[in-house]
């Protein structure tokens, strides 16, 4: 399996490519910017996306959906509870004071808690983890007896995501982590939406929001 995580955009959102070399199919998580870089990495591995998945609808995680889909293919999916936030993409961009503009494009479908996304031999499970945004979704990737969790801006190394940018509450984000993510073993690796990776065990033992 191919697993490659790298920062994209001026807010350094972590984008991940999961690829199955045998089938040539891939899943891209949070392709929010830098379409050229994502396309180059896919081409280098001989991969074509089956899904373009987004953990939530903030522009740095989903802003490149249109041009990425046009260039590389793949179905763009987002949890339905974040559709209103996604509709405000242009306002989000202006609020941060960034130059240029960005507009939402049509989605190809909705993510629902428990969905299984398949691409070749890849299996990814959607986990609805609201709090940072109403539709925030994490993804569990089981491989070789291990689990990697892609948590978007829900869980960070030593912290949690903000809940004042179209989210719900700190209580909701903590509840999502405790009831949906902490069910995984300590060894489960965590790829966060920004910054360095961590593990469930590390966050269970040391994250000040969760002690």
Phi and psi in degrees as a GROMACS rama.xvg file:
@    title "Ramachandran Plot"
@    xaxis  label "Phi"
@    yaxis  label "Psi"
@TYPE xy
-104.473  126.052  UNK-2
-131.645  114.167  UNK-3
-135.43  120.622  UNK-4
-116.555  135.598  UNK-5
-155.024  151.634  UNK-6
-79.2993  143.186  UNK-7
-130.176  147.89  UNK-8
78.4685  170.414  UNK-9
-71.7916  -15.7549  UNK-10
-97.5214  6.57349  UNK-11
52.1735  51.8165  UNK-12
-69.7166  135.106  UNK-13
-77.5885  115.633  UNK-14
-102.292  140.395  UNK-15
-125.784  135.43  UNK-16
-106.799  123.061  UNK-17
-109.582  125.63  UNK-18
-133.662  145.742  UNK-19
-107.8  104.416  UNK-20
-60.2125  -31.9857  UNK-21
-66.8411  -45.5435  UNK-22
-89.1343  -21.1785  UNK-23
80.104  5.93162  UNK-24
-90.47  151.575  UNK-25
-141.138  161.775  UNK-26
-124.005  129.281  UNK-27
-108.298  126  UNK-28
-107.031  125.621  UNK-29
58.6469  52.8159  UNK-30
-79.3189  80.6196  UNK-31
-92.6949  -14.9664  UNK-32
-167.095  -178.647  UNK-33
54.3596  55.814  UNK-34
-56.9556  -39.3666  UNK-35
-59.4804  -43.2362  UNK-36
-66.3905  -40.745  UNK-37
-66.4375  -46.1873  UNK-38
-62.3406  -38.7419  UNK-39
-64.47  -41.4815  UNK-40
-68.5415  -40.5673  UNK-41
-60.9148  -45.7791  UNK-42
-64.4921  -38.7356  UNK-43
-60.8123  -34.6622  UNK-44
-91.5553  -2.05252  UNK-45
68.2687  38.7804  UNK-46
-112.301  151.241  UNK-47
-128.856  133.433  UNK-48
-70.094  137.297  UNK-49
-93.8719  -36.4149  UNK-50
-131.857  143.343  UNK-51
-113.673  101.433  UNK-52
-99.6722  146.324  UNK-53
-131.421  126.633  UNK-54
-68.2262  -28.4336  UNK-55
-167.681  179.169  UNK-56
-102.944  22.099  UNK-57
-75.0519  145.556  UNK-58
-58.9556  -31.3806  UNK-59
-71.9291  -13.8163  UNK-60
-104.499  -14.838  UNK-61
-139.173  -0.159759  UNK-62
-62.7722  -24.0234  UNK-63
-97.7867  10.9569  UNK-64
-53.4585  -49.3762  UNK-65
-58.6842  -59.2262  UNK-66
-66.0678  -31.0803  UNK-67
-68.8451  -42.94  UNK-68
-65.0346  -40.9131  UNK-69
-63.4121  -37.8954  UNK-70
-83.3642  -39.3766  UNK-71
-114.529  -17.3328  UNK-72
88.2571  -178.116  UNK-73
106.812  150.615  UNK-74
-91.3105  125.05  UNK-75
-85.2847  118.912  UNK-76
-123.568  144.933  UNK-77
-150.34  148.327  UNK-78
-64.3152  137.986  UNK-79
-60.4363  -27.495  UNK-80
-68.8373  -15.2596  UNK-81
-98.1873  4.95132  UNK-82
-60.9569  -41.6742  UNK-83
-61.2434  -39.0739  UNK-84
-65.704  -39.4449  UNK-85
-62.9556  -36.1103  UNK-86
-63.903  -19.6351  UNK-87
-96.0375  19.7251  UNK-88
-53.6457  -45.5686  UNK-89
-63.2776  -40.7252  UNK-90
-66.008  -39.7388  UNK-91
-56.1392  -46.9167  UNK-92
-61.4889  -44.2864  UNK-93
-67.8879  -35.4629  UNK-94
-61.2921  -34.7682  UNK-95
-78.6826  -13.6681  UNK-96
81.7849  25.4763  UNK-97
-85.5539  147.495  UNK-98
-72.5319  159.323  UNK-99
81.9257  -166.942  UNK-100
-145.892  163.832  UNK-101
-146.528  135.816  UNK-102
-125.825  145.409  UNK-103
-69.5099  151.544  UNK-104
-117.564  167.825  UNK-105
-64.0597  136.581  UNK-106
-84.0323  159.253  UNK-107
-95.5782  -8.06864  UNK-108
168.198  177.134  UNK-109
-110.415  147.535  UNK-110
-91.6493  142.346  UNK-111
-130.393  146.049  UNK-112
-51.7788  128.493  UNK-113
92.356  -7.3429  UNK-114
-56.7009  141.806  UNK-115
-109.037  123.256  UNK-116
-104.944  127.913  UNK-117
-119.243  136.879  UNK-118
-143.748  107.665  UNK-119
58.1855  -128.32  UNK-120
-85.788  -1.19899  UNK-121
-75.4023  139.995  UNK-122
-131.775  123.216  UNK-123
-128.064  133.943  UNK-124
-110.809  131.502  UNK-125
-84.8058  135.828  UNK-126
-128.104  111.562  UNK-127
-70.859  117.363  UNK-128
-127.897  70.2799  UNK-129
-66.9866  157.646  UNK-130
146.848  -61.2366  UNK-131
-63.6191  -43.1911  UNK-132
-140.49  162.602  UNK-133
-59.9185  -32.3685  UNK-134
-104.239  11.2803  UNK-135
-49.9203  132.525  UNK-136
-131.489  131.3  UNK-137
-99.6225  165.783  UNK-138
-132.248  135.334  UNK-139
-106.923  126.274  UNK-140
-117.397  110.273  UNK-141
-94.6621  126.781  UNK-142
-152.101  124.539  UNK-143
57.3299  35.3952  UNK-144
80.3334  3.15905  UNK-145
-117.684  162.568  UNK-146
-125.183  134.006  UNK-147
-116.481  132.202  UNK-148
-108.165  131.248  UNK-149
-105.385  108.188  UNK-150
-104.505  3.14319  UNK-151
55.1639  -137.817  UNK-152
-98.3375  24.348  UNK-153
-81.0528  -51.5612  UNK-154
-125.416  127.486  UNK-155
-116.614  166.722  UNK-156
-66.2724  110.346  UNK-157
77.4224  12.958  UNK-158
-163.303  -176.527  UNK-159
-131.815  167.409  UNK-160
-74.0319  161.087  UNK-161
-68.2735  152.1  UNK-162
-123.098  11.5223  UNK-163
-107.692  15.2449  UNK-164
-120.092  54.6584  UNK-165
88.8307  19.7196  UNK-166
-98.1948  -154.212  UNK-167
-119.257  -76.7963  UNK-168
-160.353  161.539  UNK-169
-61.5965  -39.2469  UNK-170
-59.4279  -40.2908  UNK-171
-66.7082  -42.1731  UNK-172
-68.4169  -39.427  UNK-173
-66.0061  -40.9113  UNK-174
-62.9131  -40.8186  UNK-175
-60.5974  -43.4638  UNK-176
-65.9658  -45.0429  UNK-177
-67.568  -40.7315  UNK-178
-92.9924  -22.1927  UNK-179
-111.092  -31.5805  UNK-180
-104.611  -36.0991  UNK-181
-75.0586  0.409698  UNK-182
-76.2277  -13.657  UNK-183
-84.0187  154.85  UNK-184
-67.9415  161.289  UNK-185
-55.1551  -31.7301  UNK-186
-74.4869  -13.2291  UNK-187
-61.4687  129.224  UNK-188
-83.5176  149.038  UNK-189
-123.635  120.681  UNK-190
-99.6116  114.244  UNK-191
-86.5385  166.65  UNK-192
-69.2434  -24.9517  UNK-193
-146.84  151.527  UNK-194
80.808  -168.558  UNK-195
-75.6182  159.313  UNK-196
-74.7166  170.702  UNK-197
-151.666  -162.055  UNK-198
-139.666  159.74  UNK-199
-61.5469  -40.7586  UNK-200
-61.2487  -42.7388  UNK-201
-62.5439  -45.7394  UNK-202
-70.6819  -34.8857  UNK-203
-62.6917  -35.9392  UNK-204
-89.9166  -25.5612  UNK-205
-129.622  -14.34  UNK-206
-70.1656  118.992  UNK-207
-64.4575  -23.0088  UNK-208
-76.75  -14.0842  UNK-209
-121.395  4.99536  UNK-210
